[in-house]
Amino acid sequence: MIIKKFVAKTEEEATKAAKSEMGEGVVIMNVRTVKPGGFFGFFKSAQVEVTAAIEEVSDKPVSGVKPANLPSYRNGDKKQHTMSLDKGSKAPEETEKKDDVISDLDLSIVRDAARKIDEGENSEPKKDSSKAISDKLDSIHSLIEKQIKGEQGEASEGDEEGKEKAGEDDEISRFLALISETLKDNEVEEKYVNSIVEEARQLRKPGVSIDYMLSGIYQRLILKFGEAATIEKNANEPEAVFFLGPTGVGKTTTIAKIASRLVVQDKKRIALVTTDTYRVKAAEQLRTYADILNVPFRIVYVEEDMKSALNEFRNFDFVLVDTAGHSPKNDEQIGNQKQFIDLTKEVMKINVYLVLSVTTKYRDLKNIADTYSRFTDYRLIFTKLDETTTLGNMLNLKLHTKADVSYVTNGQDVPDDMEVFDAQKTVRVLLGGKASD
């Protein structure tokens, strides 16, 4: 894995520089505002620093890109060392500013743990790690430290060098076991948990600390999610955006939230269309939102209606299309949706979003996703994050479908209770931390 920082006047310029140097597949891991230091920095404008990462596909390094340096801490050792994430890492070298290195990756978990170690914090170990996980501690690392300190205090006397080596092995084993338990507690599928833990084992080298391994897991999970794929107009042609999904996941409300942002914030010309002729209430709800936003609204019953609507809105930026929710076993309704999508493809560019509730059982989510995969590609929108404390289904379905995750919703308020998918926030929750920054 290769990680590098880029600084520019705006986030867009910094991201562009990252993609230019590291490739289009780069993942933006952190964005922060940087104020120039010193007396003269007071008179200078703030800049934006973007931390970008990309997974290496070969042993050949990317030109001009240096692997990131990550800190390693030991009890009683206030020095900081750095270690490259790539396989060809050299021996640790001293650096000067530990806080800057950690904040580059926004590793709140690691930063908190490092602070506690440096301050000499020590408390009794947790006897029941599963209870500690259920309490959603801010830092897995702090729990590990408590467990290790307690158990090391009870260790029998013996050869000091041998005890240290055995202690390191036990420490890492307990750490990986806790990571596994935490992910499973978040309802991540066992096969994915095993894969993540096995990847973490590859980071296990002599002298490698737990905070280093934790940061490696954190980064790799972010890379697995990738960047959010949002609705953006990239050409002067109109675009139809279909929203598919089962009944009751909040498709219509999600469309209203996205429509509001496109109209109010992005100043785009949009039209709303529904093919859901099964539920009168859904159509009337979308009509109400259309009236509030002062945008046109059409109900489509048959293919000729769709052709007419698309022709009418050919000069608009986006046509947002609501569809009927249905069981994945209903072949007739699935066939109707496929016909509308195929017809629209002949007229204008399209994007399809599969809207799913994160509270749905993973087995059912897989069934729904596989059903739609048979006739169209799609991006993912997860709803009802406010109704659950576990986000494992988001990772499960991302890995199962390989589809981009775009938006998440966490309430009924339009347009406030929706945001662009944030991989960092989600990964922090999956690793036992809090969602808030």
Beta strands, then each sheet from edge to edge (+ up, - down):
strand 1: 2-8
strand 2: 27-34
strand 3: 47-54
strand 4: 69-74
strand 5: 77-84
strand 6: 93-94
strand 7: 239-244
strand 8: 270-274
strand 9: 297-299
strand 10: 318-322
strand 11: 349-357
strand 12: 379-383
strand 13: 405-409
strand 14: 418-420
sheet 1: 1+ 3- 2+
sheet 2: 4+ 5- 6+
sheet 3: 9+ 8+ 10+ 7+ 11+ 12+ 13+ 14-
end
